[in-house]
Amino acid sequence: MNRQLSIQVDGKRLKVPDGITVKRALEMTGHEVTKYPEKGPLFAPCEVGGCWSCAVEIDEEIRPACVTPVRDGLRIRTQLAEDYIPKRIVHGFTPHTVGGVGTPWWLKGGHGYIEAACFAAGCNLRCPQCQNWETTYKGEGKALTPHEAAEIMTSTRKRSGVDRMAISGGESTLNRRWLVEYVRELKRLNLDPNARIHVDTNASILTRDYIDELVEAGMTDIGPDLKGYYPETFMRITGIEDRSLAERYLNTAWDAARYLIARYREGVFTGIGIPYNGELISAEEIGLMGERLYEIDPEVQVCVLDYRPEFKRPDLIKPNYDEMLNIHKILKGKGLKTVLCQTEYGHVGP
C-alpha cells in the first residue's frame, strides 16, 4: 500500500496516497473533475499536460493538475487569481501551402504559402487513427502565454508573406481563456485589414457564447470538424467510450456549425470538415450529414478528409481516388454547392 502524504487543498489539510497526480488527489478529496467545461468543476480534458485547462496553484506556481505529482506538504489552491495569465503548450509555428477545412477553397491548390499555422497541444478526444497524435499527446515543452504565442505567429506571418494565421491541434479550444486572449492579441498585433485569424477545431466544446467571444476577439475564419451523424460513429472515430459524453460533444459540434452559419454568415468564413474512411463511417451516413448541412446552408463549404492509417490504426486502408469521387458525388447530390474532397492526387471540387 502506498504511503500517505499530507497536503493542503484550499487551506484544508488532507491525506492522500503517494504516487498520484494533483488531479487525482483533488478527485479523491471530493472535488468534481469534468471532461466538458462547466462552472465550478475542474475541467481536465487532455490528461497529458498540454492544454493547461486544469491549471491550479501549486506551491504558489500555476501548474496543470493532470500531470503534476503530489508530494508531502504540497499546498494547492483551486481558485486562480482573476488576473492570472493563462498558458498552454503551442508549437510548430510554420507557413503552410494547403491550409485546413476552414481555409476558403479558392486559396487551395495554388503555389506557395497560403497561411501560417501553429498547433496547440492536448486534445479531449482519443481518436485511434489520430492524424496529428504527436501534438495530441504532447505534454512537454514550454507553455506560452497568449501574448508570447501571438508574437511568434505574427513574426511567422511576416516572414512567410501571408495574411492568414491559423491555430490547430490537438484541440485549439480546450483552454478557453487562453484562446480568446490569443486571438485578441493577434488582432492587436495585426491591425491591417488583410489579416485573417483562423481557428481549426473539433467543435465539441464550442458553445454559442464561446463562439461569440472568439468573434468579438477577432476570429475571422473557422473550420469545425463534424465527426459523424450518429453517436455510435462519433464514438468509433473519436475513441470516446462514455456515450453521454460522446452525445454531448457531437451535439455541441453540430450546434456550433449551425450557429456559426446562421449568426455569422456575413462576418466569419466557416468551412465544415468531415472525416471519411469506410472502416469508420459509411457513405450512407456521409449522405445524411450532407442532408443536414444542406438544411443549414446549401452554400457552406464542406471539405471531406480521406483518413489514412495512422497511430493505433495501421490496419486502415486509405480511401482511394474513386472512393473520394463517390463521396463528392453523394454530397453534391444532396444539393451542397461547395464540396471539396481530399484525395491522394489533391483536392477534388468544388
RAQUIVEN-V879018 format. One line per field, one symbol per residue. phi: phi as a letter, one per 30 degrees, with the letter a starting at -180 (. if undefined). psi: psi as a letter, one per 20 degrees, with the letter a starting at -180 (. if undefined). Layout:
BEGIN
phi: ???
psi: ???
END
This chain:
BEGIN
phi: .dddccbcbhicdbcbddibddedddddcjddbbcbdbdjdddbdcibidcidcdbdbhibdbdddbdddbdidcbcdcddecdcdbadbbidadbccicdcceddcdiccjdcacbbbddjbdcbedcedbdddecdcckddcdeddddddddddeddcicccbcbbahbddecedddddddddedddbdddddbccccadidbdddddeedddddkdcbbbdccckcceddedddcidcddddddddddddddddddedddbedcbdccdcbdbaedcaddddeddddddddddaddddbcccddcdahcbdddcdededddddddddddddjddbbcbdbdcjdcjd
psi: pqqpqprpolippqpqqqjrrgghggghkjpppqippqpfqpomhhjijghjhkprpoljppqphhipqqrpjpppphoqqhjqoqqrppakoqqqigaahjpphiiqjbqrqirqqrppqqqirlphkpilhhggkojqrppqrhgghhgggghggghikrhpoqpbbbohignggggghgggggghimiqiippopppqijijnrghgggggghhjphqqnppolrhqhhgghggijphoghgghggghgghhggggggghkhhipppppqpqpphihpqhghgghhggghghgohiqppoppnprpqdjliiqppprghghhggggghhiiiphnpqpprijaqpr.
END
